[in-house]
């Protein structure tokens, strides 16, 4: 469990730091408030992680997430006034970068009390 928590913190920090930094440097001169960049970052991370790892578990998760939340990608395009599409775009890009840079093997959960052959 501690390894999963460390991975979660590392991914969150990378998305917030990289995505937020890119919005700060390249974003329009507006007020960018909210956690949508982090949400879009997790979306990008989960999809990219499935493609990078190519294990049945992560590929299956990527397909399910892509199918259920694929329309989320419309949020990275400019269109609605007052919505920081830059935070959405850079959040997705930071999530993809996190999936590429923070690789760790995916293991099947172990059952307690079951002997291994």
Protein Blocks (a to p, Z undefined) as FASTA:
>chain_A
ZZmmmmmmmmmmmmmmmmmmmmmmmmccdddedjklmmmmmmmmmmmmmmmnopaklmmm
mmmmmmmmmmmmmmmpgfbghiafklmmmmmmmmmmmmmmmgcdddddddehiacZZ
